[in-house]
């Protein structure tokens, strides 16, 4: 009887061990513990002009500037690698879903780009500080082609940013077709 | 000695062949599109190119992400086509064709085929309005298509629209867009402007039932449930205070009653007071 009892205990322990080993461990750290390498290695110049009826506070502007820089770091990374996941903290659900339709295996693209300059004109700022619409004029982008040739392009981009979670996130965009 | 010369010669021939093959790769001609490529409408069914070679890869570099394309070879070259019917962020893009170390780029303005139904986003701020402070609400409107492109919000080609709206002072939950629960906002009732108060003696348990209400704000909305109503009464010797929560505009409390005493009772909500009523057996 005693042997049966210990056998049962042993089987139960083995069952627990198998169960524990088969459980998938979450390898993703919470956002506040993660180091954003893509954003950390990014540098650009952002000038902000406020044209909105309600003006953001200096602290809100500083936050927007930092998040906008990080957003472009991830947009460039996405352009070069098709890696949507790395920048998910800077995309709204709508943006993420839309771009997820073209997700293929991640690979290094032939062309990379850097954003050199932004003149962010805030057009609307919600009173609760959760929505910002802006037109980014004179966005200067430097493309590097496979033969290391560099091409610089300047354009204007309309952008909708929503403050969700800890970040400003891109929700929609339009590259303005200028004559 | 002979062997050495043979080996050297073989090496030389091999090197020449490899160099020639490398040179051949570099000599690939730029594929010529069958039609002009200044504007490209996505998704596209087939883009024909006149080209040589059978080792081509095609990628469409949209403004935001690279999209891999498929290639079907023809007698004169190949046709590039797209599998997914999804749209893209419109803007400047590049069609990239590469074979080995040969890369050819075609700059084009990328645009979507007609989108089905643009969605209007109506953002209200603040989400909760109280008539005690202001019934003004900021409204920001923009329209986006199903691929997250901002679409002009009106005929003047404006991308964003903002206005200040004055809400009706009727308490309730409303939606800026009928079918979008996320567009909901609240108009709360304000503070009460007067406190009707009455009291009734209950002979059975020798208590007075005091009732304050209905409590309404200046727009005739019932004051919010849970608002604390304080009943204050004194029997000539002590002052008593009892608090109760408002439900459906009314607050009730029971006051123990000694027939030998005269009581004075009034109710209070924040800085609003009711009239003071006398409680005795005669009244």
Interface residues (C-beta under 8 A of the other chain):
Chain A: X52 X53 X54 X75 X78 X79 X80 X82 X84 X94 X95 X98 X99 X101 X102 X104 X109 X110 X111 X123 X124 X126 X127 X128 X130 X131 X133 X135 X145 X146 X147 X153 X155 X157 X158 X159 X160 X171 X172 X173 X174 X175 X177
Chain B: X59 X61 X63 X64 X65 X66 X67 X68 X84 X86 X88 X89 X90 X91 X92 X94 X96 X98 X103 X105 X109 X121 X123 X125 X126 X127 X138 X140 X142 X144 X146 X147 X148 X149 X150 X151 X159 X160 X162
